[in-house]
Amino acid sequence: MVSSFTPSVIPFVLAALVAFPVFAAASPEIGEVVELLRKIHPDQCQRHQLRGQVLVAHREHDQKRLNALYPELDAITRKLKPDENRIKALTENLSASDQDAFESAQLSLGSCD
């Protein structure tokens, strides 16, 4: 019964069905990209959450909270920058099958809750 699946489960299931055969034919570079995506995903989620908190603090003119959040946000951004740059370099000229593997890896990670 399709209606019993939550929306967050469907992308995971679809990604799992698509990802396994695609990864088998993928290049070594895409393997590195997938590992980097898995490595940085928790930090990206934390950065996303902090950005939301910054927007709320900014809207509320809460300078004290902004002063506390900006250093945390800057630290995470500095931590992520090398890996994100590496991912960008590796994904600039992907073949069609590697692009499919990259997109499947992104889907399998899911969104930040």
LOROGU-362668 format. One line per 4 residues: for each residue x, y, z negated of C-alpha. Coordinates in Angstrom, 2 decimals, always signed. Example, Ala and Ser with C-alpha at 12.3 -4.5 7.8 and 13.67 -1.06 7.14 Angstrom:
<sedrens>
+12.30:-4.50:-7.80 | +13.67:-1.06:-7.14;
</sedrens>
This chain:
<sedrens>
+0.00:+0.00:+0.00 | +1.70:+3.17:+1.22 | -0.10:+5.52:-1.14 | +1.59:+3.92:-4.14;
+5.02:+5.23:-3.05 | +6.02:+8.55:-4.48 | +7.43:+11.09:-2.01 | +10.90:+10.81:-3.59;
+11.05:+7.05:-2.98 | +10.17:+7.12:+0.70 | +13.34:+8.94:+1.91 | +15.47:+6.59:-0.17;
+13.86:+3.50:+1.32 | +14.10:+4.86:+4.85 | +17.71:+5.84:+4.35 | +18.56:+2.42:+2.99;
+16.96:+0.72:+5.98 | +18.78:+2.95:+8.43 | +22.07:+3.42:+6.62 | +23.38:-0.11:+6.30;
+23.73:-0.94:+10.01 | +24.94:+2.58:+10.81 | +27.70:+2.52:+8.19 | +28.98:-0.79:+9.55;
+29.77:+0.82:+12.91 | +30.95:+4.15:+11.51 | +34.47:+5.51:+11.71 | +36.87:+5.69:+8.74;
+36.33:+9.45:+8.62 | +32.63:+9.04:+7.95 | +33.48:+6.64:+5.14 | +35.54:+9.42:+3.55;
+32.70:+11.89:+4.05 | +30.21:+9.53:+2.39 | +32.49:+9.07:-0.61 | +32.97:+12.83:-0.90;
+29.21:+13.38:-0.71 | +28.65:+10.89:-3.51 | +31.42:+12.45:-5.58 | +30.17:+16.04:-5.34;
+26.41:+15.45:-5.46 | +26.05:+15.84:-9.26 | +28.05:+19.08:-9.19 | +26.01:+20.37:-6.26;
+22.84:+19.69:-8.24 | +24.25:+21.50:-11.24 | +25.20:+24.46:-9.04 | +21.70:+24.49:-7.56;
+20.18:+24.53:-11.06 | +22.50:+27.33:-12.18 | +21.64:+29.41:-9.11 | +17.98:+29.10:-10.05;
+18.75:+30.23:-13.59 | +20.73:+33.18:-12.21 | +17.78:+34.23:-10.07 | +15.43:+34.08:-13.06;
+17.86:+36.02:-15.28 | +18.34:+38.59:-12.54 | +14.59:+39.01:-12.09 | +14.20:+39.46:-15.84;
+17.15:+41.89:-16.01 | +18.80:+39.65:-18.60 | +22.41:+40.79:-18.36 | +23.51:+38.72:-21.34;
+22.28:+35.53:-19.67 | +23.82:+36.55:-16.33 | +27.15:+37.12:-18.03 | +26.96:+33.59:-19.43;
+25.84:+31.95:-16.17 | +28.22:+33.54:-13.68 | +31.41:+31.97:-15.09 | +29.76:+28.53:-15.06;
+28.58:+29.02:-11.49 | +32.00:+30.28:-10.38 | +33.75:+27.30:-11.99 | +31.51:+24.78:-10.22;
+31.89:+26.59:-6.91 | +35.69:+26.56:-7.23 | +35.60:+22.87:-8.12 | +33.43:+22.01:-5.09;
+35.20:+24.20:-2.53 | +38.03:+21.80:-1.54 | +35.71:+18.82:-1.09 | +33.11:+20.87:+0.78;
+35.82:+22.22:+3.08 | +37.07:+18.68:+3.70 | +33.55:+17.49:+4.52 | +33.10:+20.41:+6.90;
+36.38:+19.62:+8.66 | +35.52:+15.94:+8.99 | +32.00:+16.56:+10.30 | +32.78:+19.22:+12.90;
+33.15:+16.77:+15.81 | +31.16:+13.72:+14.85 | +30.04:+11.15:+17.39 | +26.33:+10.39:+17.57;
+26.65:+7.23:+15.45 | +28.80:+9.05:+12.88 | +26.26:+11.89:+12.77 | +23.53:+9.32:+12.08;
+25.64:+7.82:+9.28 | +26.30:+11.27:+7.82 | +22.60:+12.16:+7.83 | +21.69:+8.78:+6.34;
+24.21:+9.32:+3.54 | +22.71:+12.72:+2.80 | +19.22:+11.22:+2.69 | +20.31:+8.36:+0.45;
+21.61:+10.82:-2.15 | +18.21:+12.41:-2.38 | +17.39:+15.83:-3.65 | +18.31:+17.36:-6.96;
+15.59:+16.96:-9.56;
</sedrens>
